[in-house]
Amino acid sequence: MLWIEKLLSKLVNTRVSDFSGLGIVFYNPPMNIPAHSMGGLLPSGVHLPNSDFEEIVKYLVESSSYQSDWHDGFHLIDSDAQSLTHMCQFLSPSAQLISPPAEGALPVGSRYFTAKSVSKMSSVLCCAVINSQGLVNIFKDGEVKAWKI
């Protein structure tokens, strides 16, 4: 979990001025997540899978700009290998995993709902959502907690 905290901290502290927010799924292989690419070719210069910490940060920060075609969707990280394996993925959790947000949490966005639901899957260690202001929510087993940098 220390590596995840280090990554999230670096992402929040280096986010771009037009930061759109970011959704990340940290999974344990084999990946058993209903994910579908939202794009064709990867952005220029991006090579996956990638275990280089600084390159992962660079890829995720650059893709989170509203100017990037890759600012939507979730990015997937193999938590065992500490490797970015997928970018800009549409996630489709089954209806049985979807539950309402905690009372008082409304309104929440699609990333919140998706991360909460996907975090219940057996191959998922946790999900993180960083909102446009840099607030981090970590989801584990369907529960959410705000995380302070």
N, C-alpha and C positions, 0 to 999 in steps of 0.2 A: 504494500500500500504506500510505502514511502516514495517509490518511483512515481506512482500516480499523483500523489500530492505535489511532488516536485514539478511534474509536467503541468498540472493545473495552475500552480502558482506562476510558473513561467509564462503560460498562455495568457493569464489575466494581466500580468505585468508588462507584456509586450504587445497587447492587442492594438490593432490599427485604429485610427481616428473614426473610421466608418464601420466599426465592428458590428456585424449583424447578429452575433451570438454564435454558439457552437454546441453541437451535441456529439458526445463520444461514448461508444460502448466498449468496455474492457471485457473481453471474453476469454474463456479457457477453451483451448482446442479439444476436440474438433468443434469448429464453428457450426452451430445448429441454430442459426438465426434467420428468419425469413427476410432476407435483404435483397434488394434489387438496385443496380446502379442507376443513378439519375442522369448520367452523362455518358458520352462516348469515350473518346481518348482522354487520358489523364492530362492535367495541365503540363505545359512544357517544363521539362527538367525534373518532373516528379517520377520517382522510381519506387515501385512497391513490390514486395514488402520491404520495409526500411526500418532498421533498428538504431539508426544514428539519432540520438536524442535531439541534437540541434537541428537536424534536417526535419525531423517530425514537427518540432515547434515551428520552424519556418513554413513548412507546407500548411499546417493548420492555421497559422496566423494569416498567411497570404490568402488562403481560401475563405477566410471569414470576413473579408471585405465585401461590401455590397457591390464593388466593381468586379468581383470574381464570379464567374459562372458556376463556381463550386461552393458558394456560400450556404447552400441549403442542404438538408439531409443530415445524416449521421456519418461519422467517421469511425472505423472499427480498428481496435488495437488488440492484438494477441498479448494478453497480460503475462503469459509464461515467457514469451520471447521478447517482451517489451518492444513490439514491432507494429508499426502502422501497416495494416494489410489492405484496407479498403477506404476509399474516400467517397463522399457524397452519395450515401446509400438511403434509399427509401426503405423503411422498416415497416413490416406488416404483422404486428402481433395478433394472435388469435383473439377473438371476442371474449373468450373466457378469462383472459389476462387483464382486460381493461376494467378499471374500477374508477369511481369518481375521485377527484382530488380531495384532500383534507378540507374540512369545513373552514371557511375563512380564506382559503387559498385562491378562490376565484377572483378574477379570471386568470386562467392559465392557458398557455399556448400548446400547439401541437407537439413541440419537442418535449414539454413537460409530460404530457399524457403518454407519449411514446416511450420515453425513458422510464417512467413509472411502471408501465406494462412490461416492457422488454426486460427490465431488471429482475422480473420474477422467473425468467427462463433459466433452466439448469446450467447452461453453458456460459451464462453471464455472471461475471464477478460483480460488476457494478456499472452504472451509467452516470455520466456527468453532463450537466447542461450549464453552460455559462451564458447568462443573458447579456443583452447589449450594454448594460451598465457594469458588467463584470462580476455580478453576483453568481456564485457557484452553488448549484444544488446537486447533491450526490444521491443516487437512488440505488438501494440494495434490497432485494426481496420485496419490492413494491413499496418500500418505505422511503421517505425523503428526509434529508436533513440539509439545512443551509450550512455551507462550509466557509469558514473565515480564513482568508489568506494571511 
